[in-house]
Amino acid sequence: MNYARFLTAVSAARKPSPIRILTELQQRSPPSLISLAGGAPNPNTFPFQSASIKVKGGEALVMDEPLMKRALQYSGSYGIPELLSWMKDLQKSLHNPPTAGYSSERGQMEMCVTTGSQEGLCKIFEMLVNSGDNVLLDAPTYSGTLAALQPLGCNLINVASDQHGMIPADLRKILERWDPADAQKPGSSVPRVLYTIPNGGNPTGASMTCERKQEVYELARKYDFLIIEDDPYYFLQFQKPWAPTFLSMDVDSRVLRTDSFSKILSSGLRIGFITGPKPLVERVVLHIQASTMHTSTFTQLMVSQLLHNWGPGGFLKHIDGVIEFYRSQRNTMLSSADKWLKDVAEWHPPMAGMFLWIKLKGIKDTQQLIMERALEKEVLLVPGGVFNINSSDPCPYVRAAFSLSTPQQIDEVQHTFTDIFINLFYIMPANSIYRCILIN
Ligand SMILES: Cc1ncc(COP(=O)(O)O)c(C=O)c1O
C-alpha cells in the first residue's frame, strides 16, 4: 500500500529526533552501557524514593529505588518495552490480525503507547486529514473526535447509522459519487479516511455487527480508504464472544485501531494504544517525539507491573468483573427507563459501553430542557446536539450515562426528568414560552 498518499504535508515533513533515537537505543541496551549521550537529568536529585501501591485482592506493586529511578526518567516514545510487548501479545490473541506476520513495507502490525486514546486519535487525524478533505463518520459521535477533527477544516460526511452502527448501504450510496479509480489520483476528493466507534458508541450506545464491518471493509478496499477504529468500549461488551474487530479483518493493513485503558484500569493514568500499519504508527511516534516525548514512564511501569502480575488470564478476569458491574448498571438504567419514560421516549438497549441514548417524543431539541429546566431540579443529562457535526442543529435526544451513579440515583434522575418533561410538554399551557421553544 502506498502510505505516502495518505499523509498530510505536516506529517510527511516530520523527521526523527536524533536525541530520541538515542533514548530508544539506550532503552534496549544492557545496564552495563555507559552513556554520556542523553541530556537526561540525574534521578538521584529527585525527591521521590520508592513506592508501594496496594492492589485490590492482589499483590502490591512495589517500586524499589532502582525501579523508581527508571519510573522518574525519560523513556522511549513508542512506550516502555515490557508494556508494549504485553499489549502486542494481547492484541494478537484477541484479534489475530493478519498483518502481524507482514513485512514492514506491507504494513506490519505495529503499536505505540499514547497518553489516553484521545492523544492517539488527535495525532492520527493530524497525520491523515488536510483542510478540505472529505472524512466519513457516523454522527452523532464522540465530541472529543469532533473537537480534534473540526479545526482541521475537513468536510465531515455523515454516514447514516442505527442501533447496529454505521449502515453500509448508506456508505455505498455516498461513495457512488466517486469513481474508485480516482482514489489514487493526486488531488482526488475520494475520502481517504473513515472513522467509527464500533462498540457501545459514544453517545449512541450502538454496536456494529460483524457483517456490517465486513461490508464497510470491502468498501474501504474498493475506494482505498483507511479505517480508524476507535474502540474504548471494546472491553465493555456485555455479550460473549466479543465482536470481531476491523483489525481482525485487516488483510490490506488499512486499519488504525485505538484502544484505551480508561474504562477498565484508570482514566486518570492516561494509557491508550494505537495498533496499525508500521509506516503510519511510525509517523504518529514522530509526532509524539516532538510533543509529549512519551507517556509518563511512572504510569507505564505501574500498569505494566500490574499486567505482568496478573498475566492475560488475570487481566481478562478483571475485565469480567468490570463488565458485570456495567451490565448490572445498564439493566438498572433500562428498568428505570421502562418505569418512567416508556410513554414519552424511545431507546435501544446498549450491548456495550456506558450510555443510553434516549429519544424524547414530540420535542425538537433537548438543549433548553436540560440546561435550564433539568439543572434547576438538580438533574443533569447531556443534550444530544453536542454530538452532532453541527452542534446547533436541533436534536431530540439526550445521553444518559450509567457508569457513576447508584441504582437509586439512576432511578431518581429518570423520575425527575420525566416529571419535568411531562409537565412542560403535556401540562404547561400551549402558549407558554418554554413549550413554544421546546416543541417548535
Ligand atoms: C469514543 C471515545 N473515544 C475516545 C475517548 C478518549 O478516551 P481516553 O480516556 O482513552 O483518552 C473516549 C472517552 O470517553 C470516547 O468515548
The ligand as an ORCA input file, in Angstrom:
! r2SCAN-3c Opt
* xyz 0 1
  C     -15.381      7.128     21.722
  C     -14.270      7.638     22.565
  N     -13.039      7.705     22.048
  C     -12.001      8.135     22.770
  C     -12.152      8.538     24.077
  C     -10.958      9.030     24.826
  O     -10.602      8.140     25.835
  P      -9.214      8.158     26.600
  O      -9.526      8.373     28.018
  O      -8.575      6.840     26.314
  O      -8.395      9.283     26.029
  C     -13.426      8.488     24.663
  C     -13.625      8.940     26.051
  O     -14.672      8.960     26.591
  C     -14.503      8.023     23.881
  O     -15.747      7.931     24.374
*
